[in-house]
Amino acid sequence: MKENNAEVFKTKFTSHSIAVTDRKKATLTGVVRVESSNATEIILVSCLGRLVISGSELKIERFDEASGDLALSGNIDGIKYTAAKQSLLKRIFK
């Protein structure tokens, strides 16, 4: 069952942060869940929205769903927040 996008961001976490060190390591807080992960892209949902991390040799080192903490390593090329996709009906009946 697919979750309502508005409900995804309603979590127990109230803040979100990202710390990147030398474009090789990153730690994040306020992570709700990891949607997908491979060597070139990690897609996750934070309490403030969907986040796409791109690069090469990316690897999630640690993810604690209870605390929302995530650590990753690899060659980080970009970090981008993306808007949650609206349903087709909402786009049609704006």
HTML snippet that shows the backbone in 3Dmol.js (N, CA, C, O; Angstrom):
<script src="https://3Dmol.org/build/3Dmol-min.js"></script>
<div id="view" style="width:600px;height:400px;position:relative"></div>
<script>
const pdb = `
ATOM      1  N   MET A   1       0.834  -1.179   0.000  1.00  0.00           N
ATOM      2  CA  MET A   1       0.000   0.000   0.000  1.00  0.00           C
ATOM      3  C   MET A   1       0.881   1.246   0.000  1.00  0.00           C
ATOM      4  O   MET A   1       1.784   1.366   0.828  1.00  0.00           O
ATOM      5  N   LYS A   2       0.630   2.157  -0.906  1.00  0.00           N
ATOM      6  CA  LYS A   2       1.424   3.367  -1.039  1.00  0.00           C
ATOM      7  C   LYS A   2       0.921   4.421  -0.057  1.00  0.00           C
ATOM      8  O   LYS A   2      -0.283   4.638   0.083  1.00  0.00           O
ATOM      9  N   GLU A   3       1.867   5.070   0.619  1.00  0.00           N
ATOM     10  CA  GLU A   3       1.518   6.078   1.607  1.00  0.00           C
ATOM     11  C   GLU A   3       1.177   7.393   0.920  1.00  0.00           C
ATOM     12  O   GLU A   3       1.696   7.701  -0.153  1.00  0.00           O
ATOM     13  N   ASN A   4       0.311   8.152   1.545  1.00  0.00           N
ATOM     14  CA  ASN A   4       0.003   9.492   1.088  1.00  0.00           C
ATOM     15  C   ASN A   4       1.249  10.347   1.305  1.00  0.00           C
ATOM     16  O   ASN A   4       1.844  10.309   2.382  1.00  0.00           O
ATOM     17  N   ASN A   5       1.650  11.119   0.290  1.00  0.00           N
ATOM     18  CA  ASN A   5       2.873  11.913   0.388  1.00  0.00           C
ATOM     19  C   ASN A   5       2.847  12.883   1.561  1.00  0.00           C
ATOM     20  O   ASN A   5       3.878  13.106   2.194  1.00  0.00           O
ATOM     21  N   ALA A   6       1.692  13.464   1.862  1.00  0.00           N
ATOM     22  CA  ALA A   6       1.599  14.389   2.985  1.00  0.00           C
ATOM     23  C   ALA A   6       1.867  13.679   4.303  1.00  0.00           C
ATOM     24  O   ALA A   6       2.436  14.267   5.223  1.00  0.00           O
ATOM     25  N   GLU A   7       1.463  12.422   4.399  1.00  0.00           N
ATOM     26  CA  GLU A   7       1.646  11.659   5.622  1.00  0.00           C
ATOM     27  C   GLU A   7       3.100  11.219   5.817  1.00  0.00           C
ATOM     28  O   GLU A   7       3.531  11.005   6.950  1.00  0.00           O
ATOM     29  N   VAL A   8       3.850  11.083   4.738  1.00  0.00           N
ATOM     30  CA  VAL A   8       5.234  10.614   4.821  1.00  0.00           C
ATOM     31  C   VAL A   8       6.068  11.537   5.700  1.00  0.00           C
ATOM     32  O   VAL A   8       6.895  11.071   6.484  1.00  0.00           O
ATOM     33  N   PHE A   9       5.852  12.850   5.571  1.00  0.00           N
ATOM     34  CA  PHE A   9       6.689  13.814   6.262  1.00  0.00           C
ATOM     35  C   PHE A   9       6.232  14.097   7.690  1.00  0.00           C
ATOM     36  O   PHE A   9       6.945  14.771   8.434  1.00  0.00           O
ATOM     37  N   LYS A  10       5.056  13.597   8.094  1.00  0.00           N
ATOM     38  CA  LYS A  10       4.579  13.755   9.467  1.00  0.00           C
ATOM     39  C   LYS A  10       5.212  12.666  10.310  1.00  0.00           C
ATOM     40  O   LYS A  10       4.721  11.538  10.357  1.00  0.00           O
ATOM     41  N   THR A  11       6.286  13.005  10.963  1.00  0.00           N
ATOM     42  CA  THR A  11       7.030  12.016  11.736  1.00  0.00           C
ATOM     43  C   THR A  11       7.347  12.558  13.109  1.00  0.00           C
ATOM     44  O   THR A  11       6.998  13.687  13.455  1.00  0.00           O
ATOM     45  N   LYS A  12       8.012  11.733  13.876  1.00  0.00           N
ATOM     46  CA  LYS A  12       8.429  12.166  15.204  1.00  0.00           C
ATOM     47  C   LYS A  12       9.634  13.103  15.139  1.00  0.00           C
ATOM     48  O   LYS A  12       9.957  13.758  16.130  1.00  0.00           O
ATOM     49  N   PHE A  13      10.303  13.176  13.987  1.00  0.00           N
ATOM     50  CA  PHE A  13      11.463  14.044  13.847  1.00  0.00           C
ATOM     51  C   PHE A  13      11.012  15.458  13.504  1.00  0.00           C
ATOM     52  O   PHE A  13      10.130  15.648  12.667  1.00  0.00           O
ATOM     53  N   THR A  14      11.611  16.435  14.142  1.00  0.00           N
ATOM     54  CA  THR A  14      11.225  17.820  13.887  1.00  0.00           C
ATOM     55  C   THR A  14      12.345  18.625  13.240  1.00  0.00           C
ATOM     56  O   THR A  14      12.126  19.758  12.812  1.00  0.00           O
ATOM     57  N   SER A  15      13.535  18.052  13.167  1.00  0.00           N
ATOM     58  CA  SER A  15      14.633  18.768  12.525  1.00  0.00           C
ATOM     59  C   SER A  15      15.438  17.801  11.662  1.00  0.00           C
ATOM     60  O   SER A  15      15.375  16.581  11.819  1.00  0.00           O
ATOM     61  N   HIS A  16      16.187  18.392  10.758  1.00  0.00           N
ATOM     62  CA  HIS A  16      16.962  17.612   9.790  1.00  0.00           C
ATOM     63  C   HIS A  16      18.272  18.354   9.554  1.00  0.00           C
ATOM     64  O   HIS A  16      18.283  19.577   9.421  1.00  0.00           O
ATOM     65  N   SER A  17      19.369  17.616   9.502  1.00  0.00           N
ATOM     66  CA  SER A  17      20.654  18.256   9.210  1.00  0.00           C
ATOM     67  C   SER A  17      21.509  17.336   8.356  1.00  0.00           C
ATOM     68  O   SER A  17      21.333  16.118   8.342  1.00  0.00           O
ATOM     69  N   ILE A  18      22.444  17.962   7.642  1.00  0.00           N
ATOM     70  CA  ILE A  18      23.397  17.236   6.812  1.00  0.00           C
ATOM     71  C   ILE A  18      24.779  17.808   7.106  1.00  0.00           C
ATOM     72  O   ILE A  18      24.967  19.024   7.104  1.00  0.00           O
ATOM     73  N   ALA A  19      25.739  16.932   7.356  1.00  0.00           N
ATOM     74  CA  ALA A  19      27.127  17.352   7.522  1.00  0.00           C
ATOM     75  C   ALA A  19      27.964  16.535   6.551  1.00  0.00           C
ATOM     76  O   ALA A  19      27.964  15.305   6.608  1.00  0.00           O
ATOM     77  N   VAL A  20      28.679  17.218   5.658  1.00  0.00           N
ATOM     78  CA  VAL A  20      29.515  16.559   4.651  1.00  0.00           C
ATOM     79  C   VAL A  20      30.974  16.870   4.964  1.00  0.00           C
ATOM     80  O   VAL A  20      31.331  18.021   5.215  1.00  0.00           O
ATOM     81  N   THR A  21      31.810  15.842   4.948  1.00  0.00           N
ATOM     82  CA  THR A  21      33.231  16.004   5.209  1.00  0.00           C
ATOM     83  C   THR A  21      34.030  15.619   3.966  1.00  0.00           C
ATOM     84  O   THR A  21      34.016  14.463   3.542  1.00  0.00           O
ATOM     85  N   ASP A  22      34.725  16.597   3.387  1.00  0.00           N
ATOM     86  CA  ASP A  22      35.604  16.379   2.227  1.00  0.00           C
ATOM     87  C   ASP A  22      34.922  15.678   1.053  1.00  0.00           C
ATOM     88  O   ASP A  22      35.591  15.007   0.267  1.00  0.00           O
ATOM     89  N   ARG A  23      33.616  15.820   0.925  1.00  0.00           N
ATOM     90  CA  ARG A  23      32.832  15.183  -0.147  1.00  0.00           C
ATOM     91  C   ARG A  23      33.008  13.666  -0.175  1.00  0.00           C
ATOM     92  O   ARG A  23      32.729  13.026  -1.189  1.00  0.00           O
ATOM     93  N   LYS A  24      33.472  13.087   0.940  1.00  0.00           N
ATOM     94  CA  LYS A  24      33.697  11.640   1.027  1.00  0.00           C
ATOM     95  C   LYS A  24      32.790  10.976   2.053  1.00  0.00           C
ATOM     96  O   LYS A  24      32.493   9.787   1.943  1.00  0.00           O
ATOM     97  N   LYS A  25      32.353  11.733   3.042  1.00  0.00           N
ATOM     98  CA  LYS A  25      31.504  11.185   4.101  1.00  0.00           C
ATOM     99  C   LYS A  25      30.410  12.183   4.414  1.00  0.00           C
ATOM    100  O   LYS A  25      30.606  13.394   4.310  1.00  0.00           O
ATOM    101  N   ALA A  26      29.253  11.663   4.800  1.00  0.00           N
ATOM    102  CA  ALA A  26      28.148  12.531   5.201  1.00  0.00           C
ATOM    103  C   ALA A  26      27.374  11.871   6.331  1.00  0.00           C
ATOM    104  O   ALA A  26      27.225  10.650   6.378  1.00  0.00           O
ATOM    105  N   THR A  27      26.890  12.699   7.230  1.00  0.00           N
ATOM    106  CA  THR A  27      25.990  12.229   8.279  1.00  0.00           C
ATOM    107  C   THR A  27      24.723  13.068   8.193  1.00  0.00           C
ATOM    108  O   THR A  27      24.778  14.281   7.992  1.00  0.00           O
ATOM    109  N   LEU A  28      23.597  12.414   8.345  1.00  0.00           N
ATOM    110  CA  LEU A  28      22.313  13.078   8.251  1.00  0.00           C
ATOM    111  C   LEU A  28      21.477  12.739   9.473  1.00  0.00           C
ATOM    112  O   LEU A  28      21.604  11.651  10.033  1.00  0.00           O
ATOM    113  N   THR A  29      20.630  13.661   9.884  1.00  0.00           N
ATOM    114  CA  THR A  29      19.662  13.406  10.942  1.00  0.00           C
ATOM    115  C   THR A  29      18.273  13.678  10.385  1.00  0.00           C
ATOM    116  O   THR A  29      18.133  14.342   9.358  1.00  0.00           O
ATOM    117  N   GLY A  30      17.260  13.176  11.049  1.00  0.00           N
ATOM    118  CA  GLY A  30      15.888  13.398  10.621  1.00  0.00           C
ATOM    119  C   GLY A  30      15.482  12.570   9.416  1.00  0.00           C
ATOM    120  O   GLY A  30      14.561  12.944   8.689  1.00  0.00           O
ATOM    121  N   VAL A  31      16.164  11.438   9.193  1.00  0.00           N
ATOM    122  CA  VAL A  31      15.851  10.576   8.053  1.00  0.00           C
ATOM    123  C   VAL A  31      14.716   9.623   8.437  1.00  0.00           C
ATOM    124  O   VAL A  31      14.813   8.886   9.418  1.00  0.00           O
ATOM    125  N   VAL A  32      13.653   9.652   7.656  1.00  0.00           N
ATOM    126  CA  VAL A  32      12.488   8.807   7.913  1.00  0.00           C
ATOM    127  C   VAL A  32      12.694   7.413   7.342  1.00  0.00           C
ATOM    128  O   VAL A  32      12.458   6.411   8.017  1.00  0.00           O
ATOM    129  N   ARG A  33      13.140   7.360   6.087  1.00  0.00           N
ATOM    130  CA  ARG A  33      13.382   6.058   5.453  1.00  0.00           C
ATOM    131  C   ARG A  33      14.264   6.226   4.220  1.00  0.00           C
ATOM    132  O   ARG A  33      14.385   7.316   3.662  1.00  0.00           O
ATOM    133  N   VAL A  34      14.874   5.119   3.812  1.00  0.00           N
ATOM    134  CA  VAL A  34      15.675   5.075   2.584  1.00  0.00           C
ATOM    135  C   VAL A  34      14.800   4.422   1.526  1.00  0.00           C
ATOM    136  O   VAL A  34      14.347   3.292   1.706  1.00  0.00           O
ATOM    137  N   GLU A  35      14.560   5.126   0.422  1.00  0.00           N
ATOM    138  CA  GLU A  35      13.714   4.583  -0.650  1.00  0.00           C
ATOM    139  C   GLU A  35      14.506   3.684  -1.580  1.00  0.00           C
ATOM    140  O   GLU A  35      14.014   2.632  -1.988  1.00  0.00           O
ATOM    141  N   SER A  36      15.734   4.082  -1.926  1.00  0.00           N
ATOM    142  CA  SER A  36      16.581   3.237  -2.769  1.00  0.00           C
ATOM    143  C   SER A  36      18.027   3.644  -2.576  1.00  0.00           C
ATOM    144  O   SER A  36      18.343   4.759  -2.159  1.00  0.00           O
ATOM    145  N   SER A  37      18.895   2.691  -2.897  1.00  0.00           N
ATOM    146  CA  SER A  37      20.317   2.937  -2.709  1.00  0.00           C
ATOM    147  C   SER A  37      21.119   2.082  -3.676  1.00  0.00           C
ATOM    148  O   SER A  37      20.904   0.874  -3.779  1.00  0.00           O
ATOM    149  N   ASN A  38      22.046   2.719  -4.385  1.00  0.00           N
ATOM    150  CA  ASN A  38      23.011   1.984  -5.200  1.00  0.00           C
ATOM    151  C   ASN A  38      24.309   2.786  -5.203  1.00  0.00           C
ATOM    152  O   ASN A  38      24.414   3.786  -4.494  1.00  0.00           O
ATOM    153  N   ALA A  39      25.279   2.372  -5.973  1.00  0.00           N
ATOM    154  CA  ALA A  39      26.603   2.987  -5.943  1.00  0.00           C
ATOM    155  C   ALA A  39      26.621   4.422  -6.477  1.00  0.00           C
ATOM    156  O   ALA A  39      27.566   5.161  -6.202  1.00  0.00           O
ATOM    157  N   THR A  40      25.601   4.831  -7.232  1.00  0.00           N
ATOM    158  CA  THR A  40      25.607   6.171  -7.825  1.00  0.00           C
ATOM    159  C   THR A  40      24.523   7.100  -7.288  1.00  0.00           C
ATOM    160  O   THR A  40      24.565   8.303  -7.544  1.00  0.00           O
ATOM    161  N   GLU A  41      23.540   6.557  -6.537  1.00  0.00           N
ATOM    162  CA  GLU A  41      22.446   7.392  -6.064  1.00  0.00           C
ATOM    163  C   GLU A  41      21.789   6.793  -4.824  1.00  0.00           C
ATOM    164  O   GLU A  41      21.525   5.593  -4.758  1.00  0.00           O
ATOM    165  N   ILE A  42      21.535   7.650  -3.854  1.00  0.00           N
ATOM    166  CA  ILE A  42      20.794   7.260  -2.662  1.00  0.00           C
ATOM    167  C   ILE A  42      19.588   8.185  -2.584  1.00  0.00           C
ATOM    168  O   ILE A  42      19.741   9.406  -2.578  1.00  0.00           O
ATOM    169  N   ILE A  43      18.394   7.613  -2.525  1.00  0.00           N
ATOM    170  CA  ILE A  43      17.170   8.393  -2.403  1.00  0.00           C
ATOM    171  C   ILE A  43      16.573   8.089  -1.044  1.00  0.00           C
ATOM    172  O   ILE A  43      16.334   6.933  -0.695  1.00  0.00           O
ATOM    173  N   LEU A  44      16.333   9.157  -0.278  1.00  0.00           N
ATOM    174  CA  LEU A  44      15.772   8.968   1.056  1.00  0.00           C
ATOM    175  C   LEU A  44      14.718  10.024   1.325  1.00  0.00           C
ATOM    176  O   LEU A  44      14.598  11.011   0.600  1.00  0.00           O
ATOM    177  N   VAL A  45      13.958   9.793   2.383  1.00  0.00           N
ATOM    178  CA  VAL A  45      12.935  10.739   2.810  1.00  0.00           C
ATOM    179  C   VAL A  45      13.335  11.254   4.182  1.00  0.00           C
ATOM    180  O   VAL A  45      13.540  10.477   5.115  1.00  0.00           O
ATOM    181  N   SER A  46      13.445  12.567   4.294  1.00  0.00           N
ATOM    182  CA  SER A  46      13.731  13.191   5.587  1.00  0.00           C
ATOM    183  C   SER A  46      12.435  13.800   6.102  1.00  0.00           C
ATOM    184  O   SER A  46      11.424  13.815   5.400  1.00  0.00           O
ATOM    185  N   CYS A  47      12.471  14.293   7.306  1.00  0.00           N
ATOM    186  CA  CYS A  47      11.272  14.916   7.857  1.00  0.00           C
ATOM    187  C   CYS A  47      10.918  16.211   7.132  1.00  0.00           C
ATOM    188  O   CYS A  47       9.818  16.733   7.310  1.00  0.00           O
ATOM    189  N   LEU A  48      11.834  16.737   6.315  1.00  0.00           N
ATOM    190  CA  LEU A  48      11.576  17.961   5.562  1.00  0.00           C
ATOM    191  C   LEU A  48      11.437  17.736   4.067  1.00  0.00           C
ATOM    192  O   LEU A  48      11.330  18.705   3.316  1.00  0.00           O
ATOM    193  N   GLY A  49      11.435  16.501   3.614  1.00  0.00           N
ATOM    194  CA  GLY A  49      11.231  16.235   2.197  1.00  0.00           C
ATOM    195  C   GLY A  49      12.133  15.137   1.660  1.00  0.00           C
ATOM    196  O   GLY A  49      12.987  14.594   2.360  1.00  0.00           O
ATOM    197  N   ARG A  50      11.905  14.832   0.383  1.00  0.00           N
ATOM    198  CA  ARG A  50      12.675  13.791  -0.304  1.00  0.00           C
ATOM    199  C   ARG A  50      14.037  14.361  -0.683  1.00  0.00           C
ATOM    200  O   ARG A  50      14.150  15.523  -1.073  1.00  0.00           O
ATOM    201  N   LEU A  51      15.073  13.525  -0.564  1.00  0.00           N
ATOM    202  CA  LEU A  51      16.442  13.954  -0.777  1.00  0.00           C
ATOM    203  C   LEU A  51      17.142  12.949  -1.680  1.00  0.00           C
ATOM    204  O   LEU A  51      17.046  11.741  -1.461  1.00  0.00           O
ATOM    205  N   VAL A  52      17.851  13.447  -2.704  1.00  0.00           N
ATOM    206  CA  VAL A  52      18.608  12.597  -3.619  1.00  0.00           C
ATOM    207  C   VAL A  52      20.083  12.960  -3.485  1.00  0.00           C
ATOM    208  O   VAL A  52      20.469  14.115  -3.665  1.00  0.00           O
ATOM    209  N   ILE A  53      20.900  11.958  -3.167  1.00  0.00           N
ATOM    210  CA  ILE A  53      22.349  12.140  -3.057  1.00  0.00           C
ATOM    211  C   ILE A  53      22.971  11.388  -4.215  1.00  0.00           C
ATOM    212  O   ILE A  53      22.758  10.185  -4.362  1.00  0.00           O
ATOM    213  N   SER A  54      23.742  12.088  -5.040  1.00  0.00           N
ATOM    214  CA  SER A  54      24.348  11.450  -6.207  1.00  0.00           C
ATOM    215  C   SER A  54      25.859  11.472  -6.095  1.00  0.00           C
ATOM    216  O   SER A  54      26.440  12.308  -5.401  1.00  0.00           O
ATOM    217  N   GLY A  55      26.483  10.535  -6.795  1.00  0.00           N
ATOM    218  CA  GLY A  55      27.942  10.446  -6.782  1.00  0.00           C
ATOM    219  C   GLY A  55      28.400   9.108  -7.309  1.00  0.00           C
ATOM    220  O   GLY A  55      27.769   8.528  -8.194  1.00  0.00           O
ATOM    221  N   SER A  56      29.505   8.615  -6.761  1.00  0.00           N
ATOM    222  CA  SER A  56      30.014   7.305  -7.156  1.00  0.00           C
ATOM    223  C   SER A  56      30.512   6.585  -5.909  1.00  0.00           C
ATOM    224  O   SER A  56      30.895   7.215  -4.923  1.00  0.00           O
ATOM    225  N   GLU A  57      30.501   5.286  -5.966  1.00  0.00           N
ATOM    226  CA  GLU A  57      30.944   4.440  -4.854  1.00  0.00           C
ATOM    227  C   GLU A  57      30.211   4.766  -3.546  1.00  0.00           C
ATOM    228  O   GLU A  57      30.775   4.640  -2.459  1.00  0.00           O
ATOM    229  N   LEU A  58      28.940   5.188  -3.671  1.00  0.00           N
ATOM    230  CA  LEU A  58      28.160   5.540  -2.487  1.00  0.00           C
ATOM    231  C   LEU A  58      27.756   4.280  -1.724  1.00  0.00           C
ATOM    232  O   LEU A  58      27.398   3.260  -2.311  1.00  0.00           O
ATOM    233  N   LYS A  59      27.825   4.385  -0.412  1.00  0.00           N
ATOM    234  CA  LYS A  59      27.488   3.241   0.440  1.00  0.00           C
ATOM    235  C   LYS A  59      26.930   3.766   1.762  1.00  0.00           C
ATOM    236  O   LYS A  59      27.521   4.643   2.391  1.00  0.00           O
ATOM    237  N   ILE A  60      25.797   3.224   2.171  1.00  0.00           N
ATOM    238  CA  ILE A  60      25.246   3.574   3.478  1.00  0.00           C
ATOM    239  C   ILE A  60      26.012   2.773   4.519  1.00  0.00           C
ATOM    240  O   ILE A  60      25.989   1.542   4.516  1.00  0.00           O
ATOM    241  N   GLU A  61      26.680   3.478   5.398  1.00  0.00           N
ATOM    242  CA  GLU A  61      27.471   2.826   6.446  1.00  0.00           C
ATOM    243  C   GLU A  61      26.598   2.426   7.631  1.00  0.00           C
ATOM    244  O   GLU A  61      26.773   1.362   8.225  1.00  0.00           O
ATOM    245  N   ARG A  62      25.646   3.312   7.960  1.00  0.00           N
ATOM    246  CA  ARG A  62      24.815   3.061   9.133  1.00  0.00           C
ATOM    247  C   ARG A  62      23.505   3.818   8.971  1.00  0.00           C
ATOM    248  O   ARG A  62      23.497   4.972   8.541  1.00  0.00           O
ATOM    249  N   PHE A  63      22.396   3.166   9.315  1.00  0.00           N
ATOM    250  CA  PHE A  63      21.097   3.831   9.342  1.00  0.00           C
ATOM    251  C   PHE A  63      20.315   3.314  10.527  1.00  0.00           C
ATOM    252  O   PHE A  63      20.041   2.119  10.632  1.00  0.00           O
ATOM    253  N   ASP A  64      19.959   4.213  11.413  1.00  0.00           N
ATOM    254  CA  ASP A  64      19.160   3.878  12.589  1.00  0.00           C
ATOM    255  C   ASP A  64      17.790   4.525  12.399  1.00  0.00           C
ATOM    256  O   ASP A  64      17.629   5.731  12.586  1.00  0.00           O
ATOM    257  N   GLU A  65      16.815   3.714  12.029  1.00  0.00           N
ATOM    258  CA  GLU A  65      15.479   4.231  11.742  1.00  0.00           C
ATOM    259  C   GLU A  65      14.833   4.846  12.983  1.00  0.00           C
ATOM    260  O   GLU A  65      14.071   5.807  12.872  1.00  0.00           O
ATOM    261  N   ALA A  66      15.128   4.307  14.149  1.00  0.00           N
ATOM    262  CA  ALA A  66      14.528   4.818  15.388  1.00  0.00           C
ATOM    263  C   ALA A  66      14.985   6.237  15.703  1.00  0.00           C
ATOM    264  O   ALA A  66      14.185   7.065  16.140  1.00  0.00           O
ATOM    265  N   SER A  67      16.274   6.525  15.482  1.00  0.00           N
ATOM    266  CA  SER A  67      16.793   7.860  15.782  1.00  0.00           C
ATOM    267  C   SER A  67      16.806   8.771  14.557  1.00  0.00           C
ATOM    268  O   SER A  67      16.906   9.990  14.698  1.00  0.00           O
ATOM    269  N   GLY A  68      16.706   8.192  13.350  1.00  0.00           N
ATOM    270  CA  GLY A  68      16.736   8.976  12.120  1.00  0.00           C
ATOM    271  C   GLY A  68      18.126   9.354  11.673  1.00  0.00           C
ATOM    272  O   GLY A  68      18.287  10.219  10.812  1.00  0.00           O
ATOM    273  N   ASP A  69      19.146   8.715  12.249  1.00  0.00           N
ATOM    274  CA  ASP A  69      20.530   9.022  11.895  1.00  0.00           C
ATOM    275  C   ASP A  69      21.017   8.110  10.766  1.00  0.00           C
ATOM    276  O   ASP A  69      20.768   6.904  10.778  1.00  0.00           O
ATOM    277  N   LEU A  70      21.713   8.700   9.791  1.00  0.00           N
ATOM    278  CA  LEU A  70      22.254   7.947   8.664  1.00  0.00           C
ATOM    279  C   LEU A  70      23.673   8.437   8.404  1.00  0.00           C
ATOM    280  O   LEU A  70      23.942   9.637   8.456  1.00  0.00           O
ATOM    281  N   ALA A  71      24.578   7.506   8.125  1.00  0.00           N
ATOM    282  CA  ALA A  71      25.954   7.839   7.744  1.00  0.00           C
ATOM    283  C   ALA A  71      26.244   7.168   6.417  1.00  0.00           C
ATOM    284  O   ALA A  71      25.880   6.011   6.209  1.00  0.00           O
ATOM    285  N   LEU A  72      26.900   7.891   5.514  1.00  0.00           N
ATOM    286  CA  LEU A  72      27.245   7.317   4.214  1.00  0.00           C
ATOM    287  C   LEU A  72      28.658   7.714   3.835  1.00  0.00           C
ATOM    288  O   LEU A  72      29.222   8.675   4.357  1.00  0.00           O
ATOM    289  N   SER A  73      29.216   6.939   2.903  1.00  0.00           N
ATOM    290  CA  SER A  73      30.555   7.241   2.395  1.00  0.00           C
ATOM    291  C   SER A  73      30.546   7.075   0.886  1.00  0.00           C
ATOM    292  O   SER A  73      29.633   6.470   0.325  1.00  0.00           O
ATOM    293  N   GLY A  74      31.561   7.611   0.235  1.00  0.00           N
ATOM    294  CA  GLY A  74      31.692   7.541  -1.217  1.00  0.00           C
ATOM    295  C   GLY A  74      32.095   8.897  -1.752  1.00  0.00           C
ATOM    296  O   GLY A  74      32.472   9.786  -0.988  1.00  0.00           O
ATOM    297  N   ASN A  75      32.019   9.057  -3.048  1.00  0.00           N
ATOM    298  CA  ASN A  75      32.344  10.321  -3.709  1.00  0.00           C
ATOM    299  C   ASN A  75      31.043  11.075  -3.955  1.00  0.00           C
ATOM    300  O   ASN A  75      30.292  10.740  -4.871  1.00  0.00           O
ATOM    301  N   ILE A  76      30.778  12.084  -3.142  1.00  0.00           N
ATOM    302  CA  ILE A  76      29.509  12.807  -3.202  1.00  0.00           C
ATOM    303  C   ILE A  76      29.622  13.936  -4.219  1.00  0.00           C
ATOM    304  O   ILE A  76      30.448  14.838  -4.077  1.00  0.00           O
ATOM    305  N   ASP A  77      28.771  13.871  -5.259  1.00  0.00           N
ATOM    306  CA  ASP A  77      28.766  14.896  -6.303  1.00  0.00           C
ATOM    307  C   ASP A  77      27.631  15.902  -6.128  1.00  0.00           C
ATOM    308  O   ASP A  77      27.772  17.066  -6.503  1.00  0.00           O
ATOM    309  N   GLY A  78      26.514  15.465  -5.564  1.00  0.00           N
ATOM    310  CA  GLY A  78      25.387  16.376  -5.431  1.00  0.00           C
ATOM    311  C   GLY A  78      24.392  15.925  -4.385  1.00  0.00           C
ATOM    312  O   GLY A  78      24.237  14.735  -4.110  1.00  0.00           O
ATOM    313  N   ILE A  79      23.720  16.910  -3.810  1.00  0.00           N
ATOM    314  CA  ILE A  79      22.650  16.665  -2.851  1.00  0.00           C
ATOM    315  C   ILE A  79      21.504  17.568  -3.273  1.00  0.00           C
ATOM    316  O   ILE A  79      21.672  18.782  -3.387  1.00  0.00           O
ATOM    317  N   LYS A  80      20.334  16.971  -3.506  1.00  0.00           N
ATOM    318  CA  LYS A  80      19.217  17.745  -4.033  1.00  0.00           C
ATOM    319  C   LYS A  80      17.928  17.348  -3.339  1.00  0.00           C
ATOM    320  O   LYS A  80      17.621  16.163  -3.208  1.00  0.00           O
ATOM    321  N   TYR A  81      17.177  18.342  -2.896  1.00  0.00           N
ATOM    322  CA  TYR A  81      15.839  18.101  -2.372  1.00  0.00           C
ATOM    323  C   TYR A  81      14.874  18.120  -3.548  1.00  0.00           C
ATOM    324  O   TYR A  81      14.987  18.956  -4.444  1.00  0.00           O
ATOM    325  N   THR A  82      13.939  17.204  -3.538  1.00  0.00           N
ATOM    326  CA  THR A  82      12.939  17.160  -4.596  1.00  0.00           C
ATOM    327  C   THR A  82      11.563  17.221  -3.973  1.00  0.00           C
ATOM    328  O   THR A  82      11.350  16.730  -2.864  1.00  0.00           O
ATOM    329  N   ALA A  83      10.639  17.819  -4.682  1.00  0.00           N
ATOM    330  CA  ALA A  83       9.265  17.896  -4.197  1.00  0.00           C
ATOM    331  C   ALA A  83       8.603  16.543  -4.368  1.00  0.00           C
ATOM    332  O   ALA A  83       8.890  15.811  -5.316  1.00  0.00           O
ATOM    333  N   ALA A  84       7.724  16.224  -3.450  1.00  0.00           N
ATOM    334  CA  ALA A  84       6.960  14.986  -3.564  1.00  0.00           C
ATOM    335  C   ALA A  84       6.044  15.111  -4.780  1.00  0.00           C
ATOM    336  O   ALA A  84       5.450  16.165  -5.006  1.00  0.00           O
ATOM    337  N   LYS A  85       5.931  14.067  -5.542  1.00  0.00           N
ATOM    338  CA  LYS A  85       5.084  14.086  -6.724  1.00  0.00           C
ATOM    339  C   LYS A  85       3.616  14.143  -6.312  1.00  0.00           C
ATOM    340  O   LYS A  85       3.171  13.401  -5.437  1.00  0.00           O
ATOM    341  N   GLN A  86       2.872  15.042  -6.962  1.00  0.00           N
ATOM    342  CA  GLN A  86       1.442  15.131  -6.713  1.00  0.00           C
ATOM    343  C   GLN A  86       0.729  14.054  -7.523  1.00  0.00           C
ATOM    344  O   GLN A  86       1.215  13.612  -8.564  1.00  0.00           O
ATOM    345  N   SER A  87      -0.406  13.652  -7.032  1.00  0.00           N
ATOM    346  CA  SER A  87      -1.192  12.679  -7.771  1.00  0.00           C
ATOM    347  C   SER A  87      -1.714  13.331  -9.055  1.00  0.00           C
ATOM    348  O   SER A  87      -1.803  14.555  -9.147  1.00  0.00           O
ATOM    349  N   LEU A  88      -2.049  12.514 -10.023  1.00  0.00           N
ATOM    350  CA  LEU A  88      -2.548  13.016 -11.307  1.00  0.00           C
ATOM    351  C   LEU A  88      -3.811  13.845 -11.103  1.00  0.00           C
ATOM    352  O   LEU A  88      -3.961  14.889 -11.739  1.00  0.00           O
ATOM    353  N   LEU A  89      -4.707  13.418 -10.251  1.00  0.00           N
ATOM    354  CA  LEU A  89      -5.950  14.154 -10.017  1.00  0.00           C
ATOM    355  C   LEU A  89      -5.689  15.546  -9.439  1.00  0.00           C
ATOM    356  O   LEU A  89      -6.348  16.512  -9.825  1.00  0.00           O
ATOM    357  N   LYS A  90      -4.734  15.650  -8.520  1.00  0.00           N
ATOM    358  CA  LYS A  90      -4.426  16.963  -7.939  1.00  0.00           C
ATOM    359  C   LYS A  90      -3.836  17.888  -8.984  1.00  0.00           C
ATOM    360  O   LYS A  90      -4.100  19.090  -8.962  1.00  0.00           O
ATOM    361  N   ARG A  91      -3.034  17.346  -9.909  1.00  0.00           N
ATOM    362  CA  ARG A  91      -2.450  18.193 -10.952  1.00  0.00           C
ATOM    363  C   ARG A  91      -3.511  18.643 -11.926  1.00  0.00           C
ATOM    364  O   ARG A  91      -3.460  19.777 -12.403  1.00  0.00           O
ATOM    365  N   ILE A  92      -4.472  17.790 -12.239  1.00  0.00           N
ATOM    366  CA  ILE A  92      -5.530  18.132 -13.200  1.00  0.00           C
ATOM    367  C   ILE A  92      -6.479  19.182 -12.634  1.00  0.00           C
ATOM    368  O   ILE A  92      -6.853  20.125 -13.330  1.00  0.00           O
ATOM    369  N   PHE A  93      -6.870  19.017 -11.362  1.00  0.00           N
ATOM    370  CA  PHE A  93      -7.877  19.875 -10.757  1.00  0.00           C
ATOM    371  C   PHE A  93      -7.285  20.965  -9.866  1.00  0.00           C
ATOM    372  O   PHE A  93      -7.806  21.227  -8.783  1.00  0.00           O
ATOM    373  N   LYS A  94      -6.218  21.592 -10.305  1.00  0.00           N
ATOM    374  CA  LYS A  94      -5.598  22.699  -9.556  1.00  0.00           C
ATOM    375  C   LYS A  94      -6.505  23.878  -9.485  1.00  0.00           C
ATOM    376  O   LYS A  94      -6.148  24.898  -8.895  1.00  0.00           O
TER     377      LYS A  94
END
`;
const viewer = $3Dmol.createViewer("view");
viewer.addModel(pdb, "pdb");
viewer.setStyle({}, {cartoon: {color: "spectrum"}});
viewer.zoomTo();
viewer.render();
</script>
